[in-house]
Amino acid sequence: MQYNHAVSAASPVQPRAAAHDTTDDALVAQIAQRDKRALQSLYARHHVRVYRFALRFLNDEAAAEDTVSEVFIDVWRQAERFEGRSQVTTWLLAIARNKALSAMRRRIDAPLDAAMDIADQAATAEETSDAGKRSATLRACLEQLSPSHREIIDLVYYHEQSVDEVSTILGVPAATVKTRMFYARKRLAELVKAAGIERARY
């Protein structure tokens, strides 16, 4: 990947923190000191989350993979700017959102409200037919939400971000996040009821 190429071309490793200190914050601090192993650890821990988040925006696997590469290249370049005011995962998703939005703007022929794929890619073959139909119906309901409401549902319920974290990612006040979440849940409940399925976990 581009990410791996960037890391290999970066400065030599300069170990700083103790080897046992592997919290996200500690890894970012080590990355700021040009520790490639710390970047590799952070990548291994979070690249799947970032990929799935980008994929919901872009609905394009190749573009999502490119976004992941760009996110961790930015982490390498900007780690010293991270001040710890939010969780590292929140910071990563904020970078991913900006990268994904830029990619969408570049795709002139692509709709801005790319469909969200809410199915868990790790789902096993044991999933029943009824559950599959329910998931498909819920996806269809989500696709009928406005882009801003889909984004709120995605961040809060699928990426488990708090109101304050979503506020940081979207760059809007927490009150705005709460308002959007209220109306998103209300509208989704109406759509789910109209579709004839049980209340979803949102």
Secondary structure, 3 states (H helix, E strand, C coil): CHHHHHHHCCCCCCCCCCCCCCCHHHHHHHHHCCCHHHHHHHHHHHHHHHHHHHHHHHCCHHHHHHHHHHHHHHHHHHHHHCCCCCCHHHHHHHHHHHHHHHHHHHCCCCCCCCCCCCCCCCCCCCCCHHHHHHHHHHHHHHHCCCHHHHHHHHHHHHCCCCHHHHHHHHCCCHHHHHHHHHHHHHHHHHHHHHHCCCCCCC
